[in-house]
Amino acid sequence: MLTKLKRQKKLVSPQNFLLINTFDKVVYSSFLLFAFIIPLSKAAISFFLFWFFFLFLYKRDYKGSFKILKSKPIFLTMALFLSYMYLSLLWSEDIKEGLNQARLYAYWILVLPSAAVLIKKEWLKSILNSFLLGMFVSEILAYGIFFDLWSFNGRTPNYPTPFMTHIHYSIFLAFTSIILLHKVINKNFTLYAKLPYLIFFLISTTNLMFSTGRAGQLAFFCSLIILIFLKYKISLKSITLGLVSVILIFSMAYNSLDLFKQRADAAVSDIKNITNQNYQNSFGLRVVYWIITYEVLKEKPLFGDGIGDFIDAATKIVKKKEFGLDKNGIEFYKTQHYHNQYLMVAVQGGLTGLSLMFLMFLHFFKLNIKNREFKEISILGFVVILVGFVAEPLWMLQFPNTLFLFIAFISIAASKDNSVIILKTKKRITDE
């Protein structure tokens, strides 16, 4: 026992404490900066993905890190999903595209284990606030574009999204708005503390409505209903409140924002055209992908076409069935993804891949997060992602894929237990 106490004393010697404290500061500052730049810079995102992995290796606590990862079932289900998608390269004919898809999933391997090991729970509020600050900067730029105060990246007032496509930006805005609203109705905050969040919520939600990204708008409305259920349970009161809130926000946006009205009217028009089997419109082209996926699953229900063959599958089926498309419509399917993450996974990995994907999200929702605030933020974040999947394959593109990783590692870190983990420095202290 005496020897053990002496060893512990050595571990907290001034020199060792300084090294540990410095490493913590570097890690903490890195995650704060990463959260801030997520909506602002692709290049910086790429840097941090590898930087976190470097910090993970530099820590050199492999045994302790393995225990942390082993204690989280989410990593097992994630490993099953990723391993299966990589395995599908074996029956994929387009290996080049398959490797490109596999590269995007590799981001998960770099970030999530590293974040789970490195992040401390007490940092999470600051990291989340840093993300919100980054979104605030992004939205200031978006408002300037919308009101034609400046031009940024060639954007016009009809396309007020400074750094990414309108669909991806709308997903970011949906997540931001619902988190801000969550803070506004948080009973632990004073009215004075809520005021900045309320103002930012109004700014973000208005931005969302004129961003023209219908995917994010739908994700926001769905997460709004879930938020009401989380706060007031499922009851007649909460259902009524949810419906009234959605109708009220939709009506205000429809009657006051021309861009929102135009997109809403276009959606209704597209749906009417589809009932007449006219697929030559934005919504119709997406519906064809559902038909393509159905045809692929009829032939290969369990394993799909492989991770790289989704374009080849679409091209073959469209050429065969035509769907009344013109030449430009047919050419569209030779270069595009399926505009739906569920359809992508189904075509690439069949029902097996889709089942593993749902199993993974089930474990995300089952994470044992004792802090109620972060448990609800985790649920709302994944609802935004899952609804966003309906309109866009978010895992295929860097900005939305990074947002998914951000929500994932915030959730995983929040589920860590309170046991003290001793950081091991690069130079270990040996017994003298």
N, C-alpha and C positions, 0 to 999 in steps of 0.2 A: 504493500500500500504506500509506504514511504517513497519507494522508487517511482511509483506512478505519479505521486504528487510532485516530486522533483521534476519529472518529465513534463508535466503540464505547466510547471513554472517556467521551464525553458521555452515552451511553445509560446508563451505570452511575454517573453523578454522584450525590452524596448526596441531592439533591432528588428525582431520578427514581427512585432506589432506594427511597426512603421511600414514594413513590406506588405503586410496584409492590408493595412489601411490604404496604402497607395494603390494596390491592385483593385480594391473595392471602389475607390474613387474613379479609376479609369473605366471600370465596367459600368458603374452608375452613369457617368458622364456619357459614355458611348451609347447606352440605351436611351438616354434623354435626347441626345442629338439625333439618333436614328428615328425615334418617334416623331420628332419635329420635321424631319425631311421626307418622311414617307409620302406625303401628298405633293412634294415639290421637286424631287430629282431622281431620275432613274439611275444616273451614274453613281450618286451617293448611296443609293440603296444597294447596288451591286458591291460597292466597297465594303459596306457594313456586313453584308452576308458572309463574306470571307473573314472580315475582322473578328466577328463573334466566334467563328470557328477557331481562329488563331488564339483568342483569349481562352477558349475552352481547352485547347492543347497546352497553352502556357501554364494553366493552373496545375496540371499534372496530377490531379486527384482522380485518377481513373477508377479506382475501386469505389470511392465515395460517389462519383458521378454515376457509375453503373447501378449502385443501390438506389439512387434517386430515380433513374429512368425505369428500373425494374419495378419500383413501387407504384408506377402509374400504368394501369391497363391500357390507357389511350395510346401509349407508344407501341404496345404489342399489336393493337388493331391497325394502327398506322403502318407498322412494318408489314403486316399482312397485305394491306391494300397496295402499298408501294411495290412490294416484292412481286405481287401478282401482275401489276401493270408493267413492270420491267420484264417479267417472264413472257408477257404477250408479244414481246419482240420476236419470239421464236416462231410464231405463226403470222407475223406481219411481213408483207412483201416489200413495202417501202421502208427499208431500214433507215435511210437518211432522215425521213420525217419522224420515224419512231424514236431515233436518238435525240432529235430536237425536242420532242415531247418529254422524253425521259429527263432531259436537261432541266426542264422547268420544275419537275418534281424533286430534283436534286436540291433545290433551295430549301425544301423542308428539312432535309438531312443536315444541312449546314446550320440552320437557324434554331429549330425547335429544341433539339437536345441541348444545344449550347445555352439557350435562354432558360430552359428548365433548371439547369445546374447553376447558372451564374446569377440570375435575378433573385433579389430578396423581396419578400412580400411587402415590406415597408416602403419599397421604392415605387410600388405600382401606381399610387395616386399621382405622383410626380410625373411618371412616364406617360400616363393617360392625359394629364394636363398638357404635357409637352406636345403630344399629338394634336390636341385641340388648338394649341397655339399655332402649330403648322397649318392647320386647316383655316384658322383665322387669317393668316397671311395670304393663303391661297384664295380665300373668298374676297378679300380686299381687291386683289388683282382681278377676280372675276367680275366684281361690281364695276370696276373701272372700265373693263371691256364692254359690259352690258350698256353702260351709259355713255360709251364712246369717248371716255376721258383719255384713253391711251390704247395703243395697239400692242398686243403681246403674243409672240409666236404666230403672228399672222391671223389671229382670231378676230372675228367680227362680232357686233352686238347680237347677231342671231346664233352665235356659237360661243358663249361666254365661259369657256373652260380653259384655263391658262396652260395646264401641263399635260392633260390626258384627254381621251375622247369623252364625249358627253355621257355615254352610258357608264363608263367607269367612274367618272366624277360624280355622277348621281348616286352611285353606291356609297362612295365616301361621304357624300352629304347626308344620305339617309342614316348612316351609322352615327355621324356627328350630331345630327338633329335629335335622334332618339336618346343618345347619351346625355345631351344637354337637357332634354325634357325630363329624363330620369333624375337629374340633379335638381331641377326646378321643383319637382313634387316630393323630393326627399325631405322627410320630416325632421331630420337631424340638422338641416341647415336653417339659419335664421333668414328672415325676409331680406335683410341687407346683403347677406351672403349669396342669396339666390338671384338678386337683381342682375349682375353681370351675365350669369348663365341664361336668364330669361331673354335679355337683349340679344345675346349671341344665338339663342335658339330661334328667335324671330328672323334674324339675319340669315341663318343657315337654311331654315325651312323655306323662306322666300326664294333664296338662291336655288334650292332644290326644285322649286316649282317652275322657275324660268330657265333651268338648265337644259330642258328638253329631253332629259333622260328618263324615259318612262319606267325603266327597270328599277331605278332608285326610288322613284315616286311610289311604285307599288310596294317595294320593300319597306319604305317608311310607314305606309298605311297599315301593312300587316304587322310590323313590329309595334306600332302604336296600340293596336288591339291587344297584342301579347303583353305590353307594358301595363295596360289597364287590368288585364287578368292577373298579372303578378301582384299588383298593388291591392286589388279589390276582390280577388278570387273570381271564379266563374259563377256568375249569378245573373239574374235578370237585370239588375242594376248595372253591372259591369258591361254586359252585352249591349245594353241600351246606350251607355256612356261611350262605348267604343264606336258604335255605328254613328252616333250623333257627331262625335269628334271627327271621324273620317269624312262624313258628308259636309260638315261645316268647313273644314280645311279645303276640301275639294271645291266646294262652291265658291269660296273666297278666291281661290287661285284661278278658277275658270272664268270668273267674272271680272277679275282685275289684271290678269297677266295674259297678254295676247299670245305669247309663245306657248304657254300651257294650254290655252284654248285651241290653238292650231293643232298641237300634238294630240290632244284628246279627240278632236273632231276627225283627225286623220285616222286614228285607231278605230273609231266607229265606222268610218268609210271603208277601211280595209276589211273589217269583219264582214260587212255587207257584201263586198266583192267576193269574199271566200265562199259565202253561201251560194254564190252563182258559179263556183269553181273557177274563179279568176284569181290566180296566184301571182299575178304580175304586180305586186306591191310589197311594201316592207313586211307587213305581217304575213302575207301569203307566202313569201319566200321562206319564212321561218316555219310555217305550217308544213311545207314540203319536206323539211328536215325530219319532222315527226313521221311522215310517211316513209321516208328513206330508212329511218331507224327501225320502223316496224318490219320493213322488207328484209333488212339485215338480220334481225332477230328471228325472223321466220326460218332463215337458212342456218344460222349459227347462234342459237339461243343462249348457250352456256358460256361460250368463250369469245364471241364477237369476231371482228375482222383483224384484231391486233392493234396495238397502240399507234401504228403509223399509217394505217390504210383507210382512214375516214374519208379523205378526199377521193380516193379511187372508188370507194363504195358509192359515194354520192354521185360521182360522174357516170358510173355505169347505170345506176337506177334512173337518173334523170334522162339519160340518153334513151333508155328503153321506154319510159312512160311519158316523157316530154312535159306533161302537166299543162299544156297549152302555153308554154313560155316562149318568148321571142329569143333571138340569138343572144342578146345581152344577158337575159335571164339564165339561159343554159350555161353561158360562160361563167356566170357568178359562182356556180357550184364547183368549178375547177380550181378555185383558189381560196375559198372561204372555209372557216370552221363552222360548226353547226349552230352557233348563236344560242347554245344551251348546254350547260355542263352535264346535265343528266343524260342527254342524248349522246354527248361525246363519250362518256364513260360506258354507256350501253353499247355503242358501236365498237369501241376499242376493246372492251373487256367482257361484253355480254352481260347476262344476268348475274354472273358470278362477280364481276367487277362492280356492278351496281349494288349488289348486296353487301360487299365489303365496304363500299363507300358509306352506305347507310349505317352499317355497324360502327364505323369510325365516328360518325356524327352522334350516334347514340351514346357512345362513351364520352364524347365532348360534353353532352348535356348532363351526363351522370357524374361529372367531375365533382368531387367532394370539396366544395368551396364553402367554408364556414362563414366568411364575411358576406352578409346578405347583399350588400351593395354590388360587390364584384360578381356574385352569383347571378344577379339579375342582368348586369352588364354583359356577362358571358352569354347568357341565353339570348338577349336582344341582338348581340353581335352576330351570333350564328344564325338567327332568324333572318337578319338582313342578308347574310351570305347565301343562305339556302333559297330565299326568294329571288335574289339576284341571279342565281344559277339558271332560272327559268328563261332569262333573256340573254345570257352571255356566259361563255365558258371562262369563268373568272380565274381558274387555275392556269389558263393558257397564256395569260398576259401579266406583265410584271407588276404594274401598279395594283390591280385588284388581288393578284396572288399574294403580294406583300401585305395588303390589308387583312386577308385571311390569316396569314402567318402572325400578324400583330395581335389579332383577336385570340388566336390559338395560344400564343405564348403568354399573353396576359392571363388567360383562363388557367393554363397549366401552372403558372407561377403562383396564382392565387390559391391553388389547391394544395400547395406545399404545406407540410406540417410545420409545427413551431419548434421542432427540435433544432438545436444549435449545430450547424455544420462548420467545422473548422477548416478554413481555407488553407490549403497547403501551398507554400510558395515554391518558386523555382529552386531555391536552395534550401534544402531541409536541414534542420538542426539535428545533429547526431549527439548521442550521449558522450559526455566527456568522462 
